[in-house]
Every structure is written in C-alpha cells, then in structure tokens.
C-alpha cells in the first residue's frame, strides 16, 4: 500500500546516482530538478508541480538521473516497486498516467535534439564565413546534449 509522505521546502526528495526502488506521485507542491546538484555549476533542469518523480529509475532499475529538491512544502504519494507492478493488473489507468508523463518527456527530448541538429547543420553550412564562432556554438550544443537529461 502506498504511503503519503510530507516534505518541507529544501528537502532532497531523490538524489542523482542513488539506486532506489520507489517513485513518488506529486499530490501538492513543487520541486526543482537539478543535474550535478552538489557541483558549483549545478544545472537546474526544470520544475515539477504534477505527475511523477523517480519513475524512470524505478522502471529501468538504474541510478537516478537527477536530484529533485522541494521548492515548497509538498505532499507526495510514495509508490514502491511491488505496488507499481500491481498497477498493471489492478490500476491500468495509473500506468496510462505514468506512460503519458514519460511520453511528454520523450517528445520534449526529441524537440531539443531536433533543434540542436538543425542548428548544427545551419552552422556547418556557414562554416567558411565564421569558423571560430560556429565551432564555439557547435561545442556548446554538443556539451548541452551530452550533459542534459530529460527528468521531469
């Protein structure tokens, strides 16, 4: 049975790199998602105010890809692995909701990737006119793509 968890502003909800077999459904409040949270140059990837936190790691059994920190007091439903598996049999509507969130992330990632590829191709067409500027832009795009994660 899932349990309701309350967190206060500033609490770390999940930490990048941890392997944990549960996820959360956001009931109330909002949180920020960070890559390299402990680094001086940490990157804020976005805000979660609905949907799920940690479902990708639960499904893939892989380490968490980002750190999520509460921006406000929050109420979360903690869903462990066995309850999640039971959703397939007992709550297909919840599985559909989780898949919808994952699908939105994939569409967002696809848009980002497509935009980056188009920018790179445009820069390569103009390569002769401004090679140093173009190379700098390409380096920045490649760096962004390789370091970013779609998390929310």
Backbone torsions as a table, in degrees:
resi	resn	phi	psi	omega
1	UNK	NA	134.2	179.8
2	UNK	-68.6	158.9	178.1
3	UNK	-126.2	149.6	177.2
4	UNK	-87.8	128.5	-179.5
5	UNK	-117.4	135.1	176.3
6	UNK	-109.9	133.6	175.9
7	UNK	-125.1	155.0	179.4
8	UNK	-106.5	158.9	179.3
9	UNK	-48.6	130.5	179.0
10	UNK	96.5	-15.4	178.5
11	UNK	-68.0	140.4	171.7
12	UNK	-81.8	123.0	-178.1
13	UNK	-87.2	-49.7	171.7
14	UNK	-137.0	150.8	-177.0
15	UNK	-118.1	131.9	177.6
16	UNK	-51.3	133.0	177.4
17	UNK	94.9	-21.4	179.1
18	UNK	-71.1	145.6	173.0
19	UNK	-108.8	113.3	-176.9
20	UNK	-139.5	148.6	-173.4
21	UNK	-110.2	55.9	174.4
22	UNK	-156.7	164.9	175.9
23	UNK	-139.9	175.3	178.4
24	UNK	-127.1	147.6	166.9
25	UNK	-107.2	129.5	-179.6
26	UNK	-76.9	121.6	175.8
27	UNK	-96.7	-45.1	-178.8
28	UNK	-152.8	145.4	177.3
29	UNK	101.5	-177.2	-179.6
30	UNK	-143.2	159.3	-178.3
31	UNK	-144.2	154.9	175.0
32	UNK	-103.6	147.9	-178.7
33	UNK	-110.8	130.7	-176.2
34	UNK	-127.6	145.2	168.3
35	UNK	-103.5	137.2	-179.7
36	UNK	55.6	50.8	-173.6
37	UNK	-56.4	-37.3	-176.7
38	UNK	-82.6	-9.8	-179.2
39	UNK	-79.9	154.2	178.2
40	UNK	-62.4	-31.5	-179.0
41	UNK	-104.4	37.7	-179.4
42	UNK	-54.5	152.1	-176.2
43	UNK	-115.2	124.9	174.3
44	UNK	-84.8	120.9	-175.4
45	UNK	-93.8	-21.1	-179.3
46	UNK	160.0	-169.6	-177.1
47	UNK	-127.3	141.0	174.9
48	UNK	-113.7	124.8	174.6
49	UNK	-131.0	7.4	175.4
50	UNK	-162.5	172.3	176.7
51	UNK	84.3	-139.1	-170.0
52	UNK	-128.0	153.7	175.1
53	UNK	-124.2	125.7	172.7
54	UNK	87.9	7.3	-177.6
55	UNK	-69.5	-31.8	-179.9
56	UNK	-63.5	-44.4	-179.9
57	UNK	-67.3	-37.3	178.3
58	UNK	-64.7	-46.2	-178.2
59	UNK	-66.5	-44.1	-175.0
60	UNK	-86.8	-11.0	-176.9
61	UNK	59.0	32.0	-177.7
62	UNK	-111.2	164.3	177.0
63	UNK	-60.1	151.4	177.3
64	UNK	-59.6	141.2	-176.8
65	UNK	-94.8	-6.8	-179.0
66	UNK	-156.7	164.9	173.5
67	UNK	-102.8	135.5	-179.9
68	UNK	-117.1	126.4	-176.1
69	UNK	-122.6	132.8	-179.1
70	UNK	-65.5	128.0	174.9
71	UNK	-89.1	-15.8	-180.0
72	UNK	-148.6	172.3	169.5
73	UNK	-60.7	139.9	-174.7
74	UNK	-133.0	154.6	170.6
75	UNK	-120.7	125.7	-175.6
76	UNK	-128.9	147.9	171.2
77	UNK	-100.0	117.7	178.5
78	UNK	-86.8	127.3	-176.8
79	UNK	-121.7	115.0	-179.3
80	UNK	-86.1	174.4	-173.5
81	UNK	-60.0	-43.9	-177.7
82	UNK	-66.1	-38.0	177.2
83	UNK	-67.0	-41.2	178.0
84	UNK	-58.2	-45.4	179.3
85	UNK	-61.5	-37.6	178.0
86	UNK	-64.3	-23.5	178.4
87	UNK	-59.0	-34.9	-178.2
88	UNK	-60.0	-36.5	-178.9
89	UNK	-88.3	-45.8	-168.7
90	UNK	-99.3	-23.9	-174.0
91	UNK	-140.5	64.1	-179.5
92	UNK	-59.6	-24.2	177.3
93	UNK	-64.8	-34.4	177.7
94	UNK	-71.7	-37.6	175.4
95	UNK	-61.8	-42.8	178.6
96	UNK	-60.7	-40.5	178.6
97	UNK	-63.7	-43.1	178.6
98	UNK	-64.8	-44.6	178.7
99	UNK	-62.7	-35.6	176.9
100	UNK	-61.5	-45.3	178.2
101	UNK	-61.5	-44.1	178.6
102	UNK	-63.8	-39.5	179.1
103	UNK	-63.3	-41.6	177.0
104	UNK	-59.9	-40.6	178.5
105	UNK	-64.3	-42.3	178.8
106	UNK	-63.7	-40.2	177.1
107	UNK	-63.7	-41.4	178.1
108	UNK	-62.6	-46.2	178.8
109	UNK	-61.2	-41.7	178.2
110	UNK	-61.0	-42.8	178.0
111	UNK	-62.5	-44.3	179.7
112	UNK	-62.9	-45.9	-179.1
113	UNK	-63.2	-44.6	179.3
114	UNK	-61.9	-46.0	178.1
115	UNK	-59.9	-42.6	179.8
116	UNK	-64.2	-43.0	178.9
117	UNK	-63.1	-42.3	178.8
118	UNK	-64.0	-40.5	178.7
119	UNK	-64.7	-43.4	178.8
120	UNK	-62.1	-45.0	179.8
121	UNK	-62.4	-40.3	177.9
122	UNK	-63.2	-42.3	179.3
123	UNK	-64.3	-40.0	179.7
124	UNK	-65.5	-33.0	176.8
125	UNK	-66.0	-31.9	-178.9
126	UNK	-98.4	16.7	-172.5
127	UNK	-55.6	-43.1	-174.9
128	UNK	-66.5	-33.0	-176.1
129	UNK	-73.7	-35.9	-174.1
130	UNK	-148.6	59.7	-175.2
131	UNK	-55.1	-48.7	-178.5
132	UNK	-61.2	-42.6	180.0
133	UNK	-66.2	-42.9	179.9
134	UNK	-63.6	-44.7	-178.6
135	UNK	-63.3	-39.3	177.6
136	UNK	-61.6	-44.3	179.8
137	UNK	-64.7	-44.0	178.1
138	UNK	-60.2	-45.4	178.8
139	UNK	-57.9	-42.1	-179.9
140	UNK	-66.0	-41.3	-180.0
141	UNK	-65.8	-46.5	-179.9
142	UNK	-61.9	-42.8	178.5
143	UNK	-60.1	-43.7	179.5
144	UNK	-63.2	-46.3	-178.4
145	UNK	-63.7	-44.2	-174.8
146	UNK	-73.9	-24.1	-178.2
147	UNK	-98.7	-14.9	-175.2
148	UNK	-87.9	159.7	179.0
149	UNK	-139.9	141.5	171.8
150	UNK	-91.0	118.0	-165.4
151	UNK	-121.3	-31.6	-164.6
152	UNK	-94.1	NA	NA
